[in-house]
């Protein structure tokens, strides 16, 4: 049976049919289903009737002429509290309905329907709770009785119904509150999908999968076609289904749902599908009840939440489908937020990588190497940048900077800084004058973000470094047989403040010494004093000879927490070493 997704208004709600009319309809459907399965179905589709019965709000079961349980829908197991595994294929006399055997035999004998209230003379041994009625109706084929339909229905009781509605509302609020605490704790798609699957198992189901549409495959809205592939963002099951679940696509992999499957029907119509799994459904063997819920956010279908239960658990009911549909609607927003964040982060990262080209071709007297690592999934890409400018007389200007903030805007500002730096470096100004001019240019733009910057002018011909800083962390000097040395550099305010006041200092540029420029993501740790962080860097003994890329690998291995790269902030690195002539 299909349910509309969400709470979209569909006009005035019609009055709910009473339980007797529902029972009559369900009994008629069940009778038709019994006739079809017995070989007298005409043009009716048994799978479609089975699907309708599975989602019917009235409990329906089917017994054959030997009074063996052949079929139970979800509402029947929910009303009686019995499990499919305890009934299917077994004779009535060996189950909780043993007290109704006499009544059932009379129905088989004369073909007349019978009904009793719980606890009445005909209801001895009936397991249905007080306030319910049980109706027995014969299934006839070719003029003879071939089975019995068992229908469980409510006795009208306004007070009890009101209490039940209050309990359902309380359960709904409790479920959504618990979900809000556990789902969407980060803006990472994989984490959010895993949180949703973990919340559902075993609380709601024995199996849960979360499948998301790739952005380019999203339909304009629910009911606008079925895309070919989805991305699995989460999966969880009870231990009994773990081996079977492992055979299906795992989180991070793509999945294609077959035409006619419950998932395909849910995607095509933007609706919830409650059914028994068929051969076309991609679910672990042993799944007996399937509930597929569309995930829609901001008017767009973004994926599916699929829940499954084995025969050892009660089948999903229409009430559960409505309740879990509210959960899906709520968590779809968290998933969509994570998707939007991922797209924004991807754009920023692509932009930054495009702008952060490899260092320009240096003079033959200087070797260079660089590295850029984006932060972990908890933060967007930052505004870290570096640049090298080849100058006359064998000199090379090295720059390392960090634009304050994160995201596309920071990456764009970073490109402005680099462009301005290249223009000013062409004027052959000393480093502190370049910073002063950069500060004037950036502070004139009200929309530009401040940035720290460190300039290092390499002059191998004169054997010296000229250094100047605008609020940046000190460079490090790496020499053979010695700990890493942090160089003292006069530090002025960040660029873009308009305060100026930059100074410079010089240091000897010696063979086999390597200068390291870096951004704060290399050393800073949340909750730690920056002096402690810098001391950790200064205590390192890094390879001062050999390939510069090997030095960067050793540096990152020593300072970046595993699994690498997993830095709390972006990391940009630039190293330079004079070449022997």
TARA-V987764 format. One record per pair of residues at least 6 apart in sequence whose C-alpha atoms are under 7 Angstrom apart, sorted by the first residue. I is the first residue (numbers start at 1). J is the second residue. If there is no record, write none. Layout:
i={I:I}
j={J:J}
This chain:
i={1:1:1:1:1:1:2:2:2:2:3:3:3:4:4:5:5:5:5:5:6:6:6:19:19:22:23:23:23:26:27:27:30:31:33:33:34:35:35:36:51:51:53:54:54:54:55:55:55:55:55:56:57:57:58:58:58:59:59:59:59:59:59:59:60:60:60:60:60:60:61:61:61:61:61:61:61:62:62:62:62:62:62:62:63:63:63:63:63:64:64:64:64:65:65:67:67:68:68:68:68:69:69:69:69:69:69:70:70:71:74:74:74:74:75:76:77:77:77:78:79:80:80:80:83:83:83:83:84:84:85:85:87:92:92:93:96:96:96:97:97:97:98:99:99:99:100:100:100:100:103:107:107:107:108:108:108:111:111:112:112:113:113:113:114:114:114:115:115:115:116:116:116:116:116:117:117:117:117:118:118:118:118:118:118:118:131:131:132:132:132:132:133:133:133:133:134:134:134:134:135:135:135:136:136:136:136:137:137:137:138:138:138:138:139:139:139:139:139:140:172:176:182:183:183:183:184:184:186:186:187:187:187:187:188:188:189:189:189:189:190:190:192:193:193:193:194:194:194:197:197:197:197:197:197:198:200:201:201:201:201:201:202:205:205:205:206:206:206:206:207:207:207:207:207:207:208:208:208:208:208:208:209:209:209:209:209:209:210:210:210:210:210:210:210:211:211:211:211:211:211:211:212:212:212:212:212:212:212:213:213:213:213:214:214:217:218:218:219:219:220:221:221:221:222:222:222:222:223:223:223:223:224:225:226:226:226:228:229:229:229:230:230:230:231:231:231:231:232:232:232:232:232:232:233:233:234:235:241:244:244:245:249:257:257:257:258:258:260:261:261:262:262:262:263:266:266:266:266:267:270:270:271:271:272:272:272:273:273:273:274:274:274:275:275:275:276:276:276:277:277:277:286:287:287:287:288:288:288:289:289:289:289:289:290:290:290:291:291:291:292:292:292:292:293:293:293:293:293:294:294:294:295:295:295:295:295:295:295:295:296:296:296:297:297:297:305:309:345:345:345:348:348:348:348:349:351:352:355:356:359:359:360:360:362:362:363:363:365:365:365:366:366:366:366:367:367:367:367:368:368:368:369:369:369:369:369:370:370:370:371:371:371:372:372:372:373:373:373:373:374:374:374:375:375:375:375:375:375:376:376:376:380:380:381:381:381:382:382:382:382:382:382:383:383:383:383:383:383:383:383:384:384:384:384:384:384:384:385:385:385:385:385:386:386:386:387:387:387:387:388:388:388:388:389:389:389:389:390:390:394:394:395:395:396:396:396:397:397:397:398:398:398:399:399:399:399:400:400:400:400:400:401:401:401:401:402:402:402:402:403:403:403:403:403:403:404:404:404:404:413:413:420:421:424:425:431:431:431:431:431:432:432:432:432:435:436:436:438:439:439:439:439:439:440:442:442:442:443:443:443:449:450:450:450:450:451:451:451:452:452:452:452:452:453:453:453:453:454:454:454:454:455:455:455:456:456:456:456:457:457:457:458:458:458:459:460:460:463:463:463:464:464:464:464:465:465:465:465:466:466:466:466:467:467:467:467:468:468:468:468:468:469:469:469:469:470:470:470:470:470:471:471:471:471:474:474:474:474:475:475:475:475:475:476:476:476:476:476:476:476:477:477:477:477:477:477:477:477:478:478:478:478:478:478:479:479:479:479:480:482:483:483:483:483:484:484:484:484:485:486:489:490:490:491:492:492:493:493:511:511:512:512:512:512:513:513:514:514:514:514:515:515:515:516:516:516:517:517:517:518:518:518:519:519:519:521:521:521:521:521:522:522:522:523:523:523:523:524:524:542:542:542:543:560:560:561}
j={51:52:55:273:274:275:271:272:273:274:271:272:273:271:272:270:271:272:294:325:325:326:329:153:154:58:58:151:153:58:149:151:149:139:46:49:139:41:141:46:275:276:73:73:74:275:74:274:275:317:318:75:75:318:75:152:153:73:75:76:79:151:152:153:72:73:76:150:151:152:71:72:73:76:149:150:151:69:70:71:72:148:149:150:69:70:147:148:149:70:146:147:148:146:147:91:92:89:90:91:92:87:88:89:90:91:92:88:89:88:314:315:316:317:317:152:83:314:315:314:128:127:128:129:311:312:313:314:311:312:311:312:95:98:101:101:125:126:127:125:126:127:125:124:125:126:123:124:125:126:122:113:137:138:138:145:147:138:145:137:138:136:137:138:135:136:137:134:135:136:122:123:133:134:135:123:132:133:134:126:128:129:130:131:132:133:154:155:152:153:154:155:152:153:154:155:150:151:152:153:150:151:152:148:149:150:151:148:149:150:145:147:148:149:145:146:147:148:149:146:323:327:195:192:195:196:192:334:192:378:337:338:341:378:338:377:233:335:338:339:233:234:335:210:233:234:233:234:235:208:209:210:234:235:236:236:208:207:208:236:237:238:238:307:308:309:237:238:308:309:236:237:238:307:308:309:235:236:237:306:307:308:234:235:236:305:306:307:232:233:234:235:304:305:306:230:231:232:233:303:304:305:230:231:232:233:302:303:304:230:231:302:303:230:231:227:301:302:225:301:300:299:300:301:269:270:300:301:267:268:269:270:268:268:264:267:268:256:254:255:256:254:255:256:252:253:254:255:250:251:252:253:254:255:251:252:251:251:284:284:285:284:255:263:264:282:264:280:280:280:281:273:281:292:292:272:273:292:294:294:294:301:293:294:292:293:294:291:292:293:290:291:292:289:290:291:288:289:290:288:289:290:310:308:309:310:309:310:311:308:309:310:315:316:307:308:309:306:307:308:304:305:306:307:304:305:306:325:328:303:304:305:301:302:303:304:305:328:329:332:302:329:332:332:333:336:328:315:380:381:407:381:407:408:411:381:411:411:415:385:387:388:388:389:390:396:390:394:460:578:579:576:577:578:579:576:577:578:579:575:576:577:548:549:574:575:576:573:574:575:572:573:574:571:572:573:565:570:571:572:381:570:571:381:566:567:568:569:570:566:567:568:406:407:406:407:570:405:406:407:410:411:570:402:403:404:405:406:410:411:414:401:402:403:519:570:571:572:400:401:402:414:572:399:400:401:398:399:400:418:396:397:398:399:396:397:398:422:396:397:459:461:458:459:457:458:459:456:457:458:455:456:457:453:454:455:456:453:454:455:517:518:451:452:453:454:451:452:453:519:410:414:449:450:451:452:410:449:450:451:448:449:438:438:434:434:455:457:467:468:504:468:502:503:504:502:500:502:495:495:496:497:498:500:498:448:495:496:496:497:498:496:494:495:496:497:494:495:496:470:471:472:494:495:469:470:471:472:468:469:470:472:467:468:469:465:466:467:468:465:466:467:464:465:466:465:509:578:508:509:510:506:507:508:509:506:507:508:509:504:505:506:507:489:504:505:506:489:490:503:504:505:489:490:491:492:491:492:493:494:495:491:492:493:494:486:487:488:489:486:487:515:516:517:484:485:486:487:515:516:517:484:485:486:487:513:514:515:516:484:485:513:514:515:544:512:513:514:544:544:541:538:539:540:541:538:539:540:541:538:538:505:503:504:502:501:502:499:500:578:580:544:545:577:578:544:577:544:575:576:577:575:576:577:574:575:576:573:574:575:572:573:574:571:572:573:567:568:569:570:571:559:560:571:533:534:537:559:530:533:551:554:555:551:566:567:567}
